[in-house]
Amino acid sequence: MSSVLEALIAIQSELKAPKDQSAGRYRYRNIEDINSAVKPLAAAHGCAVVYTDRFTDGACVSTCKLMGTDGEIAADGVAYVDRAPKHMSIEQASGAASSYARKYAACGLFAIDSSENDPDRTNAQPKKQPGRFAKLSALKAEAESLGIREELMKHWMDANVLHGRGLAEATDAEIAMIEGYIAGLVRDCER
């Protein structure tokens, strides 16, 4: 049986978490996809994956832990809860926030990224492309038509991706992450 750190290193190198879900032209992975890929690897290395959620200041903070006999390693993910959703109950909005927060926590712990779009892989500078925000604008408009407030989307983008930078400074990978988040909100509202 390996240590938790050795297990994490092995899981990160063995893990394949393809984007098996789609919404229109967008492909994404959800927390169920990630868990389906991670849990067998964790078990093979004598570990378990455990999530805990806590709600504070309008946000769901989820902790993803890889636990073994010699300890644990954890990472947090955050998603904001819309307190006044038009097409969901507050319970559904909280559940959606929990799913997103768990996804981000798991992605952080297990180093899951979109390899071909990972900006650190090539150290490339963000490309300035005309119309690079067209998809994002269309998704935001669709989300707003379903009652998702623009402030919620902007708050999530700043807290989880932009960290005080403007949208124009975002990399293509960051734009894709934002598009995936908004597409998920749209999907959740349409259920």
C-alpha positions, -999 to 999 in steps of 0.1 A, spaced: 0 0 0 14 34 -10 14 67 10 -14 92 1 12 114 -17 24 85 -37 -12 75 -45 -20 111 -56 11 112 -79 1 79 -94 -36 89 -98 -26 122 -115 -4 104 -140 -29 75 -147 -61 95 -147 -81 99 -179 -111 121 -175 -124 127 -210 -150 153 -218 -179 129 -225 -208 154 -221 -219 179 -247 -241 210 -249 -243 223 -284 -208 227 -297 -193 225 -262 -178 194 -247 -173 192 -209 -169 168 -180 -191 168 -150 -184 156 -114 -199 122 -122 -175 117 -151 -146 127 -128 -157 104 -100 -161 75 -124 -125 79 -135 -110 87 -101 -127 62 -77 -113 30 -92 -78 45 -93 -80 57 -57 -92 22 -46 -64 6 -65 -39 27 -45 -56 20 -11 -73 54 -9 -108 68 -9 -122 101 -23 -145 121 1 -163 154 -5 -176 178 21 -196 210 13 -201 241 34 -222 271 24 -210 305 34 -216 341 22 -236 329 -8 -211 304 -19 -206 267 -17 -171 257 -8 -164 220 -15 -134 201 -3 -122 171 -22 -100 148 0 -79 118 -10 -78 98 22 -55 69 30 -42 51 61 -14 76 66 -33 108 61 -51 129 35 -46 155 9 -73 181 1 -82 208 -23 -111 233 -23 -135 245 -50 -159 274 -49 -192 281 -67 -216 308 -60 -253 302 -53 -279 323 -70 -302 333 -41 -331 342 -64 -331 318 -93 -361 323 -116 -362 287 -130 -349 267 -100 -358 263 -64 -331 275 -40 -324 238 -33 -317 231 -70 -295 262 -71 -276 250 -41 -272 215 -56 -259 230 -89 -234 251 -69 -223 220 -50 -218 200 -82 -197 228 -97 -177 234 -65 -170 196 -62 -159 195 -99 -135 224 -93 -121 209 -61 -115 175 -78 -99 192 -108 -76 210 -85 -67 180 -64 -62 156 -94 -46 182 -117 -73 178 -144 -72 204 -171 -79 206 -208 -45 195 -219 -46 209 -254 -58 243 -240 -36 244 -209 -19 278 -211 10 266 -189 18 238 -213 33 262 -239 37 295 -220 19 311 -249 5 346 -245 -32 350 -249 -42 354 -285 -61 385 -295 -87 372 -320 -116 392 -335 -148 377 -323 -132 354 -297 -160 364 -273 -189 356 -297 -197 322 -282 -194 336 -246 -217 365 -255 -243 341 -270 -242 318 -239 -245 348 -215 -275 361 -234 -291 326 -233 -284 323 -195 -299 358 -189 -330 348 -209 -334 319 -184 -332 342 -154 -296 338 -145 -283 371 -133 -253 387 -150 -238 396 -116 -237 359 -107 -218 350 -138 -194 380 -134 -188 372 -98 -180 335 -106 -157 345 -135 -137 369 -113 -135 345 -83 -127 314 -102 -109 324 -134 -100 361 -139 -89 370 -104 -93 407 -110 -81 408 -146 -103 419 -174 -120 395 -198 -97 408 -226 -67 395 -207 -81 360 -205 -64 331 -223 -84 310 -247 -84 282 -221 -99 305 -195 -126 317 -220 -134 280 -227 -137 274 -189 -161 303 -185 -181 291 -215 -183 257 -200 -195 271 -166 -222 292 -183 -233 263 -205 -237 242 -174 -259 269 -158 -280 269 -189 -283 231 -189 -292 231 -152 -320 257 -158 -334 238 -187 -339 206 -166 
